[in-house]
Amino acid sequence: MLSEKKMAKLEKILGRERLGELEALSVDDLKNKVVAAESAIKFAQNELESNPKFQELKENLKALSEGMKEVKKHQKAVIDYAISLLEDKGQE
C-alpha cells in the first residue's frame, strides 16, 4: 500500500486519469506495463550514454569536480582527526 504522500506525488506526475487507467488494468496487463516502462528507461539511458556530447560533458564534469573532491576529502580528514583529538582531551 502506498502512503498518502507517495500517492499524491504519483497523482501529480501521472494525473488522476492515468492512475485510473492503470487501476483498471488486469494483473497481466500491469506486469506488461512494468516491463514496458523498465524497457523505456533502459532505452532512454542507452540513447543518452551513446550520445557523444553527453560523454564529453560527463568527462568535463569529472575533470572539473576532481579539485573539489580532493579538498573535501582532505578537509573531512582534518575535521575527523580534530574531533578525535578533542574527545581524547575530554572536550566535545
LINJOVEN-V854235 format. One record per helix or strand. SS is the DSSP state (2 for helix, 1 for strand). FROM is the first residue (numbers start at 1). TO is the last residue. If there is no record, write none. Layout:
# LINJOVEN-V854235
SS/FROM/TO
SS/FROM/TO
This chain:
# LINJOVEN-V854235
2/4/14
2/16/23
2/27/49
2/52/88
